[in-house]
Structure formats: structure tokens, C-alpha cells
Amino acid sequence: MHSIIRYLKLPCALLTITASAGSLPTSAVASGPWKLLIIDGQNNHDWKATTPVMKKTLVDSGLFQVDVSTSPPAGQDLTGWKPDFAAYDAVLSNYNGTLWPPAVRQAFVAYIRGGGGFVCVHAANNSFGNWHEYNEIIGLGGWGGRDEKSGPYVYLTEDGQEMRDTSQGRAGAHGPQHEFQVVIRNTNHPITRGMPKAWLHAKDELYDYLRGPAANMRVLATAYSAKQQRGSGNHVPMMIVVDYGEGRVFHTPMGHADYSMRCAGFATTLIRGAEWAASGKVTFPVPDDFPTSQATSSRSP
């Protein structure tokens, strides 16, 4: 029923974009607003700093109504925590912690399979290494006990050929935080259409050696994980999409900290990825302050 209801929403009139969203055209045609739920409460990253940045980014786009469901802290009982996934067009995970209770896991899988949208940000792909359905939903993950049994390493060659490496080894690694160039590999997808072919992302952790089922997955963008930065020397996924049942999943390993998320490139991909996950369409424009191939562009707090 959820997947039917979501498409019955009527388009809104022209939507004015506020200056806080960056230097944008004065108006954009939008549908929605889409209802989005952020899940946080446990993470080895500073979710108390990053959730507000993502919420503000999404709300300021004019496309979303955003709620936050914060789990009990690690070590406390989660059985009373029951997010109502079905009430939302998309769910965004800023969570990396205790395995969710069975009822929450079942509701989440049913929600995505039935047509719900999901956005996986940074350390959310570290979560739940032994939860098979979650690994299928996110496509690739790091850490969390993942190894060759979890699926192949996935990376692209210089000319864009996708490689799937089934060799033994643990999943997940990154070198020191640094600026890195994001290269768009699929220019026809609604999320990436109109973006510069390459753009310089603000200081962030560059996740490498991600592996997983990688089923029904498309790589939209990569970054070069240089050996000088303790990387693999491969072009590794930075933006991917996954089809899971009737649901749409947008997954970005970017977004380590609040300063990483203030990159205009990250903010734009987050908005466009969430809009696509919620609706299957992207109306949000690439803003004038989007990074170039040689220069980052970050927004003030």
C-alpha cells in the first residue's frame, strides 16, 4: 500500500529556494514535500553534529519535511524503540550501532521491499555486517565483520570498467582525511545528470575496500584512493544506487563530519539522492556554488 500511496501526491506549485541552500535559480518545480525520517542515536561518528547539518540541508531545499528518530544509547534496551518507517517516503540512516530488534528489522525490510526509499550515509554502511537483507539493501559495506563471505570488493578501472574482486580480506579502510576529486561515472542518472564530470570534495574520509552482495547496484561516481593516502590505488565507489524489491536506495560513503557535509557537492548529492529515493525523480538543480574540478566549495554553518 505504501508504494501506491506515495505516487498519489499532487505536484506543488513553483517552490522558492532560499538563499541558505546556496546560489540557486529563484525557483524550481518540485513535487512533495516528501516526508523523510533520519535514524540516529548510535554511531562511532559524531551524529549529534551531523544529523542537524543533514536535516537543515534537506529542509532548506524546500523538498522535504524531516523528522528524526533517535535510538536509545548503546547498551540500553531498544525493544521500545519502533520507528514508523511506513509513514515516510524515505528513511536516511546516520546510525552505526546495536543491531535493531527483530520487529524493527522486519518492518524496515518490508518498507524498502514495498517501495520505500532509503539513504545510507557514510558509517551507516558499517552497520549490521551479519544482517543479510541490510547488506543487500546497501550493496556494499565496510568493517562490521565483513569479509570475502560478504561479497566482492567493487571498484572501477580508469576507463570505467567495473571490477569485482572476490579475494580474501576484510572490508573497510581509509587513510587520513583529505580533499579528493569525485568523478561522475554515470551522467544519465537523475541524481548525477547535469553535474560537472569531476568535482573536488571537501576534507573527508575516503572509504576504500568496500565489499558486499552488490546485487542490482549501479555505481554513479568514484574517487581515486591513492596509495600515497594509504589507499588501494583503485577508483572506488562514492555514489551508488541499489534497487531492492520496489524500493530505491541511494548510498554515499562520503560524510564523515559536519565540515564534510557542508561541501556544496555533498549537500547537493544528498538532496538529489534523497529526492530520487523518495520519488524516483530529481527536480533539485545543480547550484551555482557547486565545486569545480580544482576547487572545493563549502557553506558556512
HELIX and SHEET records of a PDB file:
HELIX    1   1 HIS A    2  ILE A    5  1                                   4    
HELIX    2   2 ARG A    6  LEU A    8  5                                   3    
HELIX    3   3 ALA A   19  ALA A   21  5                                   3    
HELIX    4   4 TRP A   47  ASP A   60  1                                  14    
HELIX    5   5 PHE A   85  ALA A   87  5                                   3    
HELIX    6   6 PRO A  102  ARG A  113  1                                  12    
HELIX    7   7 HIS A  122  ASN A  126  5                                   5    
HELIX    8   8 HIS A  132  ILE A  138  1                                   7    
HELIX    9   9 GLU A  148  SER A  150  5                                   3    
HELIX   10  10 LYS A  227  GLN A  229  5                                   3    
HELIX   11  11 ASP A  258  MET A  261  1                                   4    
HELIX   12  12 ALA A  264  SER A  279  1                                  16    
SHEET    1   A 2 LEU A  15  THR A  16  0                                        
SHEET    2   A 2 SER A  27  ALA A  28 -1                                        
SHEET    1   B 9 PHE A  64  THR A  70  0                                        
SHEET    2   B 9 TRP A  34  ASP A  40  1                                        
SHEET    3   B 9 ALA A  90  SER A  93  1                                        
SHEET    4   B 9 GLY A 117  VAL A 121  1                                        
SHEET    5   B 9 GLY A 247  THR A 252  1                                        
SHEET    6   B 9 HIS A 235  TYR A 244 -1                                        
SHEET    7   B 9 MET A 217  TYR A 224 -1                                        
SHEET    8   B 9 HIS A 178  ILE A 184 -1                                        
SHEET    9   B 9 ALA A 198  ASP A 204 -1                                        
SHEET    1   C 2 TYR A 153  LEU A 156  0                                        
SHEET    2   C 2 GLU A 162  ASP A 165 -1                                        
END                                                                             
